[in-house]
């Protein structure tokens, strides 16, 4: 019975590891400190394709090409309800 429990635990760990690895591969990281920028933090892109976080930007000598805010996973999937009734 212990070997079945051990096999289930090993499978759970393997699936968890695989899921975490897939999420980490999809997330953007700072080229200098390898930190994942937080939601609402500004990231800066340079002409060489390098992405740098707000904290490491001061260490770069060149000006960034562009900057943007980091959005959460729900960004773009929300609805805005507008009132289109005419005023009476």
N, C-alpha and C positions, 0 to 999 in steps of 0.2 A: 504494500500500500504506500510506503514511503517513496518508492521509486516513481510511482504515478504522480504523487504530489511534487516531487523534485522535477519531473519532466514538465508538469504544468507551470511551475515557477520559472523554469528555464525558458519556456515558450513565452510567458508573460514578459520577462526581462528582454528577450530578443525583439518582441514586437514593440515594446516601449522604446528600446534603443533605436530601432529602425524609424519609428515615428519622429523621435527627437532629431535624428540625423537628417531626415527629409525636411523638417521645419528649419533646421539650421542652414541647410543648403539653399533654401529659398530666401532667407533673410539677408538684408544688406548689412555690411559691416564696414567700419572705418578702416581705411587702408593703413593707418599708422598704428592705432592701438587695438584693432580687431574687435572693438566693442560694438554691440548692436545699438544703434541710436534709439532713443525712447520716443514714444508717440508724442508729437508736439515739438520735438527738437528739430532744429534746422540743420540740414546737411549741405555740404558744398561740393560741387563737381568741378574738376579741373580739366584742362584741355587734353591731358593724357588719359582721361577716362577714370581717374582716381576719385573716389568718394571719401570725403573727410568729415568727421563729426565736428560739432560746435567747439568742443574742448581742444581738438588738435588743430583747428584752423589757425590759431595764433602761431603755430610752429611752421606754417607754410609761408614761404617768401613771396610766392606768386599770388596775384589776385585770382579768385575763383571765376570760372566761366558762368556758372549759374548756381542758384541755391533754391532749396524747396523745404517745405515742412514734411515731416514723416507723419503719415496718416495710419490709423488703425485698420484692421481688417474689414470693418464695416463701412469704410469710406466708399461712397458711390452706390451703396446698396440701400440707402435710406430714402424715404419719400418726404417731400415737402407738400403739405396740404395748403392750397390757396383758396381763398373765398372768391368765387367768380360771380356771385350774385350781384345784381344791379342795385344801386341805392334807391330806396323808395321815397 
